[in-house]
Amino acid sequence: MERQTTVVRIGGLDYTLASTNSEEYMHRVAIYVDRKMEEIMKNNPKLSTQMAAVLVALNTADELLRLKDSLTDEAPEVPATPAAPGTAAAQAQTRHVQRLQQNPANYK
């Protein structure tokens, strides 16, 4: 995909972003960050913009890591070799495959 640029506003300042992602996606990310900045600044009006940005980065990293951990914790181990048909292990493998088919986002 071709690299494109777009201008977004975060915390009252304009930033030019360059990415291979769509312009719509870049704006979604910027809106998310801007809203988080507003929330931090509203709750802590004495913070500098730089400190608010660091807190937004820390909070977002925390959200990401917690999400990754929850996905890792919930993803069942699936053996590389199939179990013998009719065994409890085979039935468990079948359930794992069915869960994967129903909600692939929960598995890596």
C-alpha positions in Angstrom: 0.0 0.0 0.0 1.2 3.5 -0.8 2.3 5.8 2.0 0.0 8.8 2.5 -0.1 11.8 4.7 -2.9 13.5 6.6 -3.1 16.3 9.1 -4.8 15.6 12.5 -5.4 17.7 15.6 -4.5 16.3 19.0 -4.5 18.4 22.1 -5.1 21.6 20.1 -2.1 21.1 17.9 -1.9 20.0 14.3 0.3 17.0 13.4 1.1 15.6 9.9 1.0 11.8 10.0 2.5 9.6 7.3 1.4 6.0 7.1 0.5 3.1 4.8 -2.8 2.9 6.8 -5.8 4.6 5.4 -6.5 8.3 6.1 -9.7 7.2 7.9 -7.7 4.9 10.2 -5.1 7.6 11.0 -8.0 10.0 12.0 -9.5 7.3 14.2 -6.2 6.9 16.0 -5.8 10.6 16.4 -9.4 11.1 17.7 -8.8 8.3 20.2 -5.6 10.0 21.4 -7.2 13.4 21.4 -10.1 12.2 23.6 -7.7 10.6 26.0 -5.7 13.8 26.2 -8.9 15.8 26.9 -9.8 13.3 29.6 -6.4 13.5 31.3 -6.3 17.3 31.1 -9.9 17.7 32.4 -9.1 15.5 35.4 -5.7 17.1 36.0 -5.8 20.7 34.7 -2.4 21.6 36.1 -0.6 19.1 33.9 1.5 20.2 31.0 0.6 18.9 27.6 3.8 16.9 27.6 3.0 15.2 30.9 -0.6 14.5 29.7 0.8 12.9 26.5 3.1 10.7 28.6 0.2 9.6 30.8 -1.9 8.9 27.7 1.0 6.8 26.3 1.3 4.9 29.6 -2.4 4.3 29.9 -2.7 3.1 26.3 0.3 0.8 26.7 -1.3 -0.6 29.9 -4.6 -1.2 28.0 -2.7 -3.0 25.2 -0.7 -5.2 27.5 -3.7 -6.2 29.6 -5.6 -7.1 26.4 -2.6 -9.1 25.1 -2.4 -10.9 28.5 -6.1 -11.6 28.6 -5.9 -13.1 25.1 -2.9 -15.2 26.0 -4.5 -16.4 29.2 -7.7 -17.4 27.5 -6.2 -19.1 24.5 -6.2 -22.9 25.1 -3.2 -24.9 24.2 -3.9 -27.0 21.2 -1.5 -30.0 20.7 0.3 -30.2 17.4 -0.7 -33.8 16.8 -4.4 -35.0 16.8 -5.6 -37.2 19.6 -7.0 -40.7 19.0 -10.6 -40.6 17.9 -13.2 -41.1 20.6 -10.9 -40.1 23.4 -11.4 -37.2 25.8 -8.4 -35.5 24.3 -10.0 -35.7 20.8 -13.2 -34.2 22.2 -11.3 -31.4 23.8 -9.5 -30.7 20.5 -12.8 -30.6 18.7 -14.2 -28.0 21.2 -11.0 -25.9 20.8 -11.4 -25.9 17.0 -15.1 -25.0 17.3 -14.3 -22.1 19.6 -11.6 -20.9 17.2 -14.1 -21.0 14.3 -16.7 -19.1 16.3 -14.3 -16.4 17.5 -10.9 -16.4 15.8 -10.0 -13.0 17.4 -9.5 -14.8 20.8 -6.6 -16.9 19.4 -3.2 -16.1 18.0 
